[in-house]
Amino acid sequence: MSCDDDRQLGDRAGQLRRGTAWLLLTAALGGLGAGIALGQGLLVAGGLVLAGVSGHLLAPDGGRPTHPR
């Protein structure tokens, strides 16, 4: 999506992004828990990566870098 698309969608784009972040966080916790329970390092690592991505999306600035104009 370009920055113009965000302006056209308005507040809906923010809601969609936040919903995706919560879904990623849920998947991350599930993967992390399953990895710990099964003793699988790859699941633990995947859960940690997804948790980082969802944390970035849930950040107060929306997870978008600011570009000087």
Secondary structure, 3 states (H helix, E strand, C coil): CCHHHHHHHCHHHHHHHHHHHHHHHHHHHHHHHHHHHHCCHHHHHHHHHHHHHHHHHCCCCCCCCCCCC
